[in-house]
Amino acid sequence: MPPKHRDGDVVAVIPGDWISWAHTVSAYAAFLGALVVGMYLHYHRIVQNEYYGYPIEWFPSVSSTIGDRYPERSVFQVFIAICSGPRFMLVFLWYCISNRKGSGLPKFVAGIGILRTLTCGGWTYVTSTDDHNGHDIFMVSYLVATIPWTIGCILLSPPNPDAIKYRKWLGSAFFATLVPMLYFFIQHKVHRVPGAYTTYALFEWVLVLLDVGFDAVTALDFSSFEVVIKDVKGLANGNKKRVSDTVLEKEKNQAVGQIFGTQFLWPEMLDASADVYLGFVFWSMLTSLGVTVWYFPLWHMGLSGYEVTILSSISPILLEIRPLRTLVVRNLPAVYATSIVGLLAYSIHAPESRLGAVSFGVWQSCLAWTAAWSGAKNNPAKLEAKISAWSIGLIASSIAKFAFQTNNPIWPIMNEVNGGWNKTGLFVFVLAVAKLWSGSSTSDSGSRQGSEKPKGPSVLAGLGLAGLFFGLHSLLSDSSTMISWVWDGYPIRGPMAVPHGAWTIFAMGAGLTFGLFYPNVARSWTAFGVGSVGAAVLTLFQHWFGYYGALVLTMYLMAVTPPFISNAVWFAPGRTFFVGFFFYNFLVLFHCWVVAYAFVPGGPLVREHTDWVMTTMMLMIGCGVFSALQNSGTPAKQQSFRPAANPAARRQRSYYIYILLFLQLLSASVAYMRFPSYNYTPYHKDEKLITAGIWTIHFSIDNDMWSSERRMESLIRETELDVVGLLESDLQRIIMGNRDTTQYLAEELGMWVDYGPGPNKHTWGAALLSKFPIVNSTHHLLPSPQGELAPAIHATIDAYGELIDVFVFHSGQEEDVEDRRLQSEYLSKLMGSSTRPSILLSYLVIEPGKGNYNNFVSEESGMLDIDSTDDDRWCEYILYKGLKRSGYARVSRSTITDTELQIGKFVVGQPENGNRLVSEEEVAPGLRFPQMFKGDGVRDHRYHVFDEPKYYI
C-alpha cells in the first residue's frame, strides 16, 4: 500500500533534498566521468595544445576533455542530459522556497536559473569542435548568468546559517578562481609560457567543482520539502524573513538598500533606459564631430576653415535669453528630437553637408542636455536621473566601440557597407524620444527645494566642467585609449586593448556609482589629489604601473561628474555651460596641436607637451572642486563622507544601477568574445614565403569620408600579406575619433599587432601587423629638431623558425631637410646594428639614388632596394637584406587613401639573389602574386606603374 502522510494519502514521498543530490551526482558524474575516460584512453592527445604537449602539459582542460573525442564526449553528454531533469526541478523548488507576494527578485532569479540551464545545454551539445563561435556564445552567457544567480541565491537564502555560510564561501571562491584562471590563460595564449595551460586547466576544473557545489547546498534547504509537494516546515508561505530582508533592514540607508530595497516597475525602467539611450546618442554625436571635422584639414594638409564647427557644442549660450530658456525647458522632447539630424547625417554623401548635419545635431543635443539639467535643479531625484543617464550614456558609447572594434556603429562615417547600424540607431532613438514625449520620463519625482543663490563666480564651475568634459571625451570615450598610452611593444608588459578594455569600463562604472552614493567624498580635495596622482602616473609611466594610474583617473573623472553638474546648474546655465564647452574646445585644440604643431600657427610653442594638456585639465577640474565645495553646505556636511538622504530618488536610482550592471556584464562578454585566438598561419608556409607590404592609410578615412577598415582588410587579405607596416595610423585623439584600426585588422586577418608609439609620443603613428609571432619590438622617435616627429618600430619576428628583423618607419616632411638627414643617419645605424635578415617598410620622402637615399641603402645599413630601377617613387620604399627577394608589385589605392600599397615577396632561409628578372611562368605558383589584380583588377585595385608584378631569381 502507498505510505500514509499526516495530511492524507500519497502515492509516493520523495524528499526534496534528493533533487539536489540527483543534480549534484549526475553533474559530477558527467565531468569526472569524461575526465577519467579521457585520461585513460587519450591522455597524450587531450593534454596537447597548440604549443606544447606531454610532459610540459600534463593535465587536460575541461573543453578538450568533454568536447573533442569519443567516448568521453558521449559520457559527458549522457550524464548532463540526465542532470537536466533534476536541474529544472532544483530551479523550481528554489523558486517555491524563496517566492513571496510583492517581491520580483525570486522570479528574476528563477528566470536566470532557467537561462543557465538552457545555455549549459548549448555549450554542452555545441562543442568548440563543432562551432567555436556558437560554443563561446553559450559559454559566456552561462558565466554571465552565474553572477546574478549566485548573488540572488545568497540574498534569498532561508535563515539556515550553514547553507548561508557554504553559499558565501563557494560563491566567493568561484569568482576568486576566475582571476588566476584568466591570468594563466593569457600566459598561455599570449606569452606561450610552458606549463601555463596545465595550471589554467586546474583552475578551470576547480571552477566546475565549485559551480556544482554551490547548487548542491540547496540540499540543506530542500530538506523541508517532500515531493508531492508538502511544505512541512512552513518556509514557503512567505511569513519568515530572508537574508535579503535582514540585509535591507540593516542597510536601508546604504547603497545595497537603495538599490534592492525598492519595488521594480517596468514602465519606470523603460523611462530610465530611454534616457540612457539619449545619453548614448549625445556621446555618439559628440565623438563623431571630431572625426568628420578632421577629414578637411587632412585633405587640405593644413587649416581648412571647417574647424570652426567644433564650436557646435557652445549652444547653451542661448539659454542666457530667458524666454528662449523657458521655451527650451518646456519643450525638451522637441529639442531632443531635432538632434536626429546628426544621426541622419550618414545618409548624406557630400562630406561638407554631412559635417553640417553632425554639427547641427551636436548643437541641439548640447542645448537639450544643458536645459534638462538646469530645469531639474530644484528636483534632486530628477537631476540625479538626468546626470546618471548622461554618464551611463558615455559608458554605453564606450562599450559600443569596444564591441565594434573602436568604431561607433551609429557614427556618420559608418554605413551598411562598412559595418554601421545607423538605421537601428535611428529606430531606437525615435522610440526613446517618444517615451520621453509621453511625459513619464520627464515627470517630477522627489521633493522640491527652494532656490538657493550659489556662492562664488560661475566661471569656476564652468572651468570645472571644461576639464571634466575633456577628460571624459579624450580618455574615456574609448576603452583602449589609455591602454595605447602605456603600450611599449613586445614582450607584453602591460594591458592589452582586449581583454583589458573591460577593466577601464568597469572602473568607469565603479567611479560613477561612487560619485552617486558618496558625492561629498568625490568632490573633496583628497579625491582631487588622488585623481591628480593618477593623471601624473598615466602621463609619465608605461606598462602596468601607468595603467593603474589610468584606472585611478578613470574612477575619479566619473565620480566627480555628478557633483560637478549638480553644482553648475545652480549658476546661470547659459554662461556656465558656455564656459564649460568653450574651454573644453580649447583643450580639444590644445591636445591636437601638440602633435599637429607643424601645420598650425604657433604650433611649436606647445610641441610635444601632452603633460601641459593634462596639467591644464586637472587645474580646470580643481576650479570645479573649489566651486563645488563652496556650495556643498556646512563644513560638517562636507566632512560627513555620507550622501545626503534622498528617499525619493532611491527607486529611480536603482533602475540606473541595474542598467549599469547590465552594461558591465555586456562589456565582460565582449572581452571574452573578442579575445584573440593566436593560432595564426602565413599564407604560403610551404614555400617559407614572407609577403610584406607598406601602406600609408590616411587615418582610416577614405576619400569620401567613410571609415575604411573593411576595405583595407579586404585588400590586405586578397594580396596575401604576411607582414604589413601601416603609417598615419594613430587615431587615439578626439579629432580622429579615438579609434584603433589595428584592432579590427588584427582580429579579422588573424595577425599579431604592434600599435607602435602611442598618442602620448606625439606622432602620426606607425604600426606593424604580422602573421608571424612578434618576439620583441622597440619604439623609436628619430631626431626631429624642426619638423614633426618621425616614428619607427624595430621588431623581431619568428618566421619559420628564423628570427627576422622588420623596421617600420615614417620620415619627416619635405620642408624639414635637416630633420630627414638626421633621421636617415639614425635609421641607417639602427638597421646596420642588426645581423639578422631584415626588411624595411618605410615612408622616406626622397628620390631614388639621390641624397638621403644613399644613407638608407648603404654599406653601413647593409640594406638593398627591392627595385633600384623603379624611379617613380617618392614616399614608400621597401628595403631588405639577408633574404632572397622573390617579387615586387605596386597596387593602386582606389579611393581608400592617397597612397598605393607596395608589396615585396621574400623567401626565408635562402641567400640574397641577383637582379635578373624572370617571367611569371618561371616562378613556382606559391611565389606568384594574385591574378585578380591584373588588368583592370577589382574595386579599382590593380597592379600599376609597371602594370605587372616583377619576379627575381
Secondary structure, DSSP 8 states (H G I E B T S, - for coil): ---EETTEE-S--EEHHHHHHHHHHHHHHHHHHHHHHHHHHHHHHHT--SS--TTT--S--HHHHHHSSTTHHHHHHHHHHHHHHHHHHHHHHHHHHH--TT--HHHHHHHHHHHHHHHHHHHHHS-TTT-HHHHHHHHHHHHHHHHHHHHHHHHT--S-HHHHHHHHHHHHHHHHHHHHHHHHHHHHHTT--TTHHHHHHHHHHHHHHHHHHHHHTHHHHHTTEEETTEESS-GGGS-S--HHHHHHHHTTTSHHHHHHSS---HHHHHHHHHHHHHHHHHHHHHHHHHHHHHHHHHHHTS--SGGGGGGGGGGGGGGGSHHHHHHHHHTHHHHHHHTHHHHHGGG--SHHHHHHHHHHHHHHHHHHHHHHHHHTTT-HHHHHHHHHHHHHHHHHHHHHHHHTTT--TTSTT--TTTT--HHHHHHHHHHHHHHHHTSSTTS--S---------S-HHHHHHHHHHHHHHHHHHHSSTTHHHHHH---SS--S--HHHHHHHHHHHHHHHHHHHHH-HHHHTSHHHHHHHHHHHHHHHH--HHHHHHHHHHHHHHHHHHHHHHHHHHTTS-HHHHHHHHHHHHHHHHHHHHHTT-GGGSTTGGGGTT-HHHHHHHHHHHHHHHHHHHHHTS--HHHHTS-S----GGGHHHHHHHHHHHHHHHHHHHHHHHHH--------TTTTTTEEEEEEEE-GGGB-TTS-B-HHHHHHHHHHTT-SEEEEES--B-SGGGTSB-HHHHHHHHHT-EEE--S-GGG-SS-EEEEESS-EEEEEEEEE--SSS--EEEEEEEEEETTEEEEEEEEE---TT-HHHHHHHHHHHHHHHHT--S-EEEEEE----TTSTTHHHHSSTTT--EETTTT----SSEEEEEESSEEEEEEEE--TTS-SS-EEEEEEETTS------EE-GGGS-GGGS--GGGSTT-BTTB-B-SSSS-EEE-
